Amino acid sequence: MTNSNSISRALATRSKWDKAAPTFDLMAGEGAEKRWKPDKLKLFSRMGEGNILFMALGTGLDIACFPPHRHINAIDISPEMLKHARPRAEQYNGDIDIAVMDVHELEFEDNYFDQIFTSCSFCSVPDPIEGLQSLKRVLKPGGELLMFEHTGSAFFPFNFMLNIMTPLSSKVGPDMNRPTVDNVRKAGFTIIEVNNIFLDVVKTIRAHKN
């Protein structure tokens, strides 16, 4: 992909989520976030004492599920999303360093992080395999990738419904039919565990870098 195409891709993605930021908490905070909070608490409890990357922070709703006393680098492509996240990050009982950053163009050294966490983000990354390979670059050998994601389904009628919804949903938010587990494998990670939380659509994924 040419540099101009990369820039155009990033700007389009940033614009989409900047527009979504003012109403994001209203759309997600009283529904999905409450419903999935126990599962996120369980996954995020695995945050260790090393270098942690969290992608993408959004408006910071996930911060309430972080264990205390961690040092976390948190990124998001949308400056408007992070405006809403900053007050939540300031109240966190630990350290959260926030930066506007595109996962395709991570500004971290190779093999830097011990763990990387994602939360409902790879439904929206323009090139998910490229984005996952970028995460793999900055993860230490043996490091963990831990994901809370919604994905496509292998079962009818859910796969049909999600495929129908995606052309519209992708214009204002996420794709609904991503094969995220397969994408993690294609990016070169080794899958450790996949737990389906709701059907085979909402799931957690644990993988590591060899």
C-alpha positions, -999 to 999 in steps of 0.1 A, spaced: 0 0 0 14 34 -9 20 61 17 -8 82 3 -32 53 5 -22 47 41 -28 83 50 -62 83 33 -71 51 51 -61 65 85 -79 98 80 -111 81 69 -110 58 100 -102 87 123 -130 108 109 -155 80 114 -147 75 150 -144 112 157 -180 116 145 -191 86 167 -173 99 199 -201 123 212 -227 96 213 -205 66 219 -211 63 257 -249 66 251 -248 38 226 -225 15 244 -223 24 281 -257 14 292 -260 -17 271 -231 -37 258 -206 -25 284 -228 -35 314 -236 -68 297 -200 -78 290 -184 -62 321 -180 -95 340 -162 -111 310 -140 -81 305 -131 -80 342 -120 -117 339 -99 -111 308 -83 -78 320 -75 -94 354 -47 -111 335 -28 -78 331 6 -83 346 33 -60 360 52 -56 327 48 -33 298 11 -34 286 -5 -20 254 -42 -14 253 -57 -9 218 -81 8 212 -91 28 243 -121 47 228 -139 68 254 -123 48 282 -153 27 292 -130 -3 296 -108 15 322 -134 5 349 -124 -32 342 -86 -27 346 -69 -41 377 -52 -13 398 -16 -4 399 -7 -12 363 13 9 339 -6 9 306 1 25 272 -33 31 256 -38 41 220 -67 51 198 -68 65 163 -95 91 173 -85 122 192 -122 129 199 -126 95 215 -95 102 237 -109 135 248 -137 116 266 -112 89 278 -88 113 296 -109 121 327 -114 83 332 -77 77 328 -69 104 353 -91 86 379 -75 52 373 -55 39 403 -24 34 383 -8 49 352 -23 52 318 -3 69 291 -27 79 262 -16 85 227 -34 91 193 -20 63 171 -29 41 142 -24 4 148 -10 1 113 18 26 122 27 19 158 54 42 172 69 17 196 101 -3 194 102 -39 183 96 -65 211 86 -39 237 54 -51 253 48 -81 275 11 -81 269 -13 -65 244 -50 -62 250 -78 -53 226 -114 -46 232 -139 -47 203 -114 -31 180 -105 -56 153 -140 -52 139 -129 -18 128 -92 -19 118 -92 -13 80 -66 -41 74 -70 -65 103 -42 -88 94 -18 -60 88 -29 -44 121 -23 -77 140 11 -81 124 19 -46 137 9 -56 172 31 -88 168 61 -66 159 59 -47 192 52 -77 214 80 -96 230 87 -132 220 65 -153 242 43 -123 250 5 -125 251 -22 -111 230 -56 -110 248 -86 -99 229 -123 -93 237 -139 -91 203 -172 -95 184 -168 -114 152 -187 -130 124 -205 -163 129 -201 -197 113 -238 -205 118 -270 -197 99 -289 -174 102 -264 -154 122 -238 -154 95 -263 -143 69 -276 -115 92 -241 -102 100 -231 -103 64 -262 -83 54 -256 -57 82 -219 -51 76 -221 -29 45 -242 -4 64 -226 -8 99 -191 -3 85 -200 32 72 -206 45 107 -189 20 130 -176 -16 130 -178 -45 105 -200 -72 119 -186 -103 102 -149 -103 107 -132 -137 110 -109 -125 138 -97 -158 151 -85 -168 116 -69 -134 112 -49 -138 144 -36 -171 130 -28 -155 96 -9 -127 113 15 -154 128 2 -157 163 -3 -191 181 -38 -194 194 -39 -205 231 -76 -203 238 -109 -191 224 -139 -187 247 -173 -180 232 -193 -157 254 -224 -152 233 -230 -178 206 -198 -177 185 -201 -140 179 -187 -124 212 -156 -141 223 -122 -138 241 -90 -149 223 -57 -156 239 -27 -160 217 11 -156 220 40 -147 199 65 -175 193 
